Amino acid sequence: MTHPLHAPVAFIVFNRPEQTARVFAEIARAQPKQLLIVADGPRADRAGEVERCAQVRDIVSHVDWPCDVRTNFSNTNLGCRRRVSSGLDWVFDHVPEAIVLEDDCLPDPTLFRFMDEMLARYRDDERIMMVTGTNPMDRWKDERQRYHFWYCGSIWGWASWRGAWRHSDVDMRPWNDDEARQRVRDVFAEPELYEPRLAAYDKVARGEIDTWDMQWSFARIVNSGLSVVPSVNLVSNIGFGEGATHTRSAGSPIANLPTTPMTFPLRFHDYVAVDREYDRAFTRRVR
């Protein structure tokens, strides 16, 4: 029997019908009561993109279960940075919490229950700002726990609350403050952890990377916000390769990661503490 899903789902789409159809099938299987769909518009100079965007919007229009569906479709192309950030602003204006999936983030069916229960468990805990479904290490101490806490956290299948998202600034204006930079150093503590992060934030703040997720990462870190990470990987990114915006290397060690179902019932922690060992292991893997 499918566990009833209470949290709204936000689905961010663009121009990839094949990936969109696969992810949408899993959303349909979970049957959220509320579905909020965000779509960017086609680029005028890209052959066939008008048709692909239309195909994507047609796919997500076939909601055949009882559901409150809301759409936020752009007629023009805003780009990754502005479209996703403005779309998420719209999502959290409408709902107090949401599970967020992009068109290339294929979830294991158990992701939805995991997110649902984590959103409820940490709803009033301001130390927790995000729940992620991706565990890039594949498994982590899963023989004795269901999840752990981390300062980082992948946006390949994630969930959050309105209050946490309000800290995100797509223009990263706080990054100009020396105190904010020092806060990042303090959080990561070790040069091998904070130096790559500082360099990435510099590029994003200068507008050299058309993205939204690093700004969200910075907002969490500068506010000492933690992410919940599952002990097993619950999302596979199926978007690596040609046509991707940022994930173009199909040979990446975190492309198309296998998923493992979460085991229920969940065992909740009585404490909130970052797993520094996981920090170091992740850094070594993605270098």
C-alpha positions in Angstrom: 0.0 0.0 0.0 1.4 3.4 -1.0 2.0 5.7 2.0 -0.3 8.8 1.7 1.7 11.9 0.8 0.9 15.1 2.7 3.6 17.5 1.5 3.1 19.5 -1.7 5.4 18.6 -4.6 7.1 21.3 -6.8 8.2 20.1 -10.2 10.7 22.3 -12.2 10.8 21.6 -15.9 12.1 23.0 -19.2 12.9 21.3 -22.4 13.6 17.6 -21.8 10.5 15.5 -22.5 12.1 12.0 -21.9 13.5 12.9 -18.5 10.4 14.8 -17.6 8.2 11.9 -18.4 10.2 9.5 -16.2 10.2 11.8 -13.2 6.6 12.7 -13.7 5.6 9.1 -13.6 7.1 8.8 -10.1 5.3 11.9 -9.0 2.0 10.4 -10.3 2.7 7.2 -8.5 3.1 9.2 -5.2 -0.1 11.2 -5.9 0.6 14.4 -4.1 -2.5 16.4 -3.1 -0.9 19.6 -4.3 1.4 19.9 -7.4 3.1 23.1 -8.3 4.8 23.1 -11.7 7.4 25.7 -12.8 8.6 25.9 -16.4 11.0 28.2 -18.3 10.3 29.4 -21.8 12.2 28.3 -24.9 15.3 30.1 -26.3 14.6 31.7 -29.6 18.0 30.7 -31.1 17.7 27.0 -30.3 16.3 24.8 -33.0 13.4 22.6 -31.9 13.3 24.0 -28.4 9.8 25.5 -28.8 8.5 22.1 -29.7 10.4 20.3 -26.8 9.1 22.8 -24.3 5.6 22.3 -25.6 6.0 18.5 -25.2 7.1 18.9 -21.6 4.1 21.1 -20.7 1.8 18.6 -22.3 3.4 15.7 -20.3 2.9 17.5 -17.0 -0.7 18.4 -17.9 -1.9 14.8 -17.6 -2.7 14.7 -13.9 -5.2 11.8 -13.4 -5.5 11.7 -9.6 -7.3 14.1 -7.2 -4.8 17.0 -7.0 -4.7 20.8 -6.7 -2.5 21.7 -9.7 -0.9 25.2 -10.0 1.4 26.3 -12.9 3.9 29.0 -13.3 5.0 29.0 -16.9 7.2 31.6 -18.4 6.6 32.6 -22.1 10.2 33.8 -22.4 13.5 32.2 -21.4 14.7 33.5 -18.1 17.6 31.1 -17.7 18.4 28.8 -14.8 19.3 31.5 -12.3 16.2 33.6 -12.6 13.7 31.0 -13.6 14.3 28.5 -10.8 14.8 31.2 -8.1 11.6 33.1 -9.1 9.8 29.8 -9.5 10.7 28.7 -6.0 9.7 32.1 -4.6 6.3 31.5 -6.2 6.1 28.0 -4.8 6.8 29.1 -1.2 4.5 32.0 -1.6 1.7 29.5 -2.1 2.7 26.6 0.2 4.5 26.6 3.6 6.7 23.6 2.7 7.4 21.5 -0.4 9.3 18.6 -1.9 11.2 20.0 -5.0 12.1 17.9 -8.0 13.7 19.0 -11.2 13.1 17.2 -14.5 16.3 15.1 -14.3 16.0 14.0 -10.6 14.5 10.5 -10.7 13.3 9.6 -7.2 13.1 6.2 -5.6 9.4 5.7 -4.6 10.4 5.8 -0.9 11.8 9.4 -1.2 8.3 10.9 -0.8 7.6 9.2 2.5 11.1 10.1 3.7 10.6 13.7 2.8 7.1 13.9 4.2 8.3 12.6 7.6 11.4 14.7 7.7 9.4 17.9 6.9 7.0 17.1 9.8 9.8 16.2 12.2 11.9 19.3 11.7 9.2 21.8 10.7 9.8 23.9 13.9 13.5 23.4 14.2 15.3 26.4 12.7 18.6 24.6 12.8 17.4 22.5 9.9 16.9 24.3 6.6 16.8 21.5 4.0 16.1 17.8 3.5 18.0 16.3 0.6 17.2 13.0 -1.1 20.6 12.5 -2.7 23.4 10.8 -0.8 26.5 11.1 -3.2 28.3 8.5 -1.1 25.5 6.0 -2.0 25.3 4.6 1.5 26.5 6.0 4.8 26.4 4.2 8.1 23.0 2.8 7.0 23.5 -0.2 9.3 22.8 2.0 12.3 20.9 5.1 11.2 18.4 6.3 8.6 19.9 9.8 8.1 22.5 12.3 9.3 23.1 16.0 9.3 25.4 18.0 7.0 26.2 21.6 6.3 25.9 21.0 2.6 23.3 19.0 0.8 22.4 18.3 -2.9 19.5 19.9 -4.6 18.9 16.8 -6.7 15.6 16.1 -4.9 15.1 18.2 -1.8 12.6 19.7 0.5 12.3 22.8 2.6 10.1 25.3 4.4 9.0 28.8 3.5 10.9 30.3 6.5 14.2 28.7 5.4 13.8 29.6 1.7 13.3 33.3 2.6 17.0 33.5 3.5 18.0 32.8 -0.1 19.1 35.7 -2.2 19.8 34.9 -5.8 22.1 37.9 -6.2 24.1 36.9 -3.1 24.4 40.4 -1.8 25.5 39.3 1.7 28.6 37.8 0.1 30.2 41.3 -0.1 30.3 41.3 3.7 33.7 40.1 5.1 31.9 38.7 8.1 29.8 36.4 5.8 33.0 35.1 4.2 34.5 34.5 7.6 31.3 32.6 8.6 31.9 30.2 5.6 35.4 29.6 6.8 34.3 29.0 10.3 31.6 26.5 9.3 33.8 24.4 7.1 36.8 24.8 9.4 39.3 23.0 7.1 41.0 24.6 4.0 40.2 21.5 1.8 36.5 22.1 2.6 36.2 25.9 2.5 38.6 27.0 -0.2 36.7 25.4 -3.2 33.5 26.8 -1.7 34.8 30.3 -1.5 36.0 30.2 -5.1 32.6 28.9 -6.3 30.7 31.6 -4.3 33.0 34.3 -5.8 32.1 33.2 -9.4 28.4 33.0 -8.6 28.3 36.4 -7.0 30.1 37.9 -10.0 27.4 36.4 -12.3 29.8 34.1 -14.1 27.7 31.0 -13.5 24.0 30.9 -14.5 22.7 29.1 -11.4 20.5 29.4 -8.3 21.7 26.5 -6.1 25.0 28.0 -4.9 23.1 31.0 -3.6 20.8 28.6 -1.7 23.8 26.8 -0.3 25.4 30.0 0.8 22.2 31.1 2.6 22.1 27.9 4.6 25.8 28.0 5.5 25.9 31.7 6.5 22.9 31.0 8.8 24.5 27.8 10.2 21.6 25.9 8.7 21.9 22.1 8.4 20.6 19.6 5.9 19.1 16.2 6.6 20.8 13.5 4.4 19.4 10.0 4.0 21.7 7.1 4.9 21.0 5.6 1.4 20.7 7.4 -2.0 17.1 8.1 -2.9 17.6 10.1 -6.2 19.4 9.4 -9.4 20.3 12.3 -11.6 19.5 11.1 -15.2 20.3 14.4 -16.8 24.0 14.2 -17.3 25.3 14.5 -20.9 24.4 16.5 -24.0 21.6 19.0 -23.5 22.3 19.5 -19.8 22.9 23.0 -18.4 25.5 22.2 -15.8 25.8 18.4 -15.7 27.4 17.7 -19.0 30.0 15.1 -18.1 28.3 11.7 -18.4 31.5 10.2 -16.8 31.0 12.0 -13.5 31.2 9.8 -10.4 27.8 11.1 -9.3 26.0 10.7 -12.6 23.1 8.1 -12.7 23.8 6.9 -9.1 21.8 3.9 -8.2 19.0 4.3 -5.6 18.2 2.2 -2.6 14.8 2.1 -0.9 14.6 3.7 2.5 13.6 1.4 5.3 10.7 2.3 7.5 9.7 3.1 10.2 12.3 5.8 10.5 14.3 6.1 13.7 14.6 9.8 14.6 17.7 11.3 16.2 17.5 12.9 19.6 20.5 15.1 18.7 21.4 17.5 15.9 25.1 17.4 15.0 27.1 17.6 11.8 28.9 14.4 10.6 32.3 15.9 9.8 33.6 12.5 8.6 30.9 12.6 5.9 32.2 16.1 4.9 35.7 14.8 4.3 34.6 11.6 2.5 32.4 13.6 0.1 35.1 16.1 -0.6 37.5 13.3 -1.5 35.0 11.6 -3.8 34.0 14.6 -5.9 37.5 16.0 -6.4 
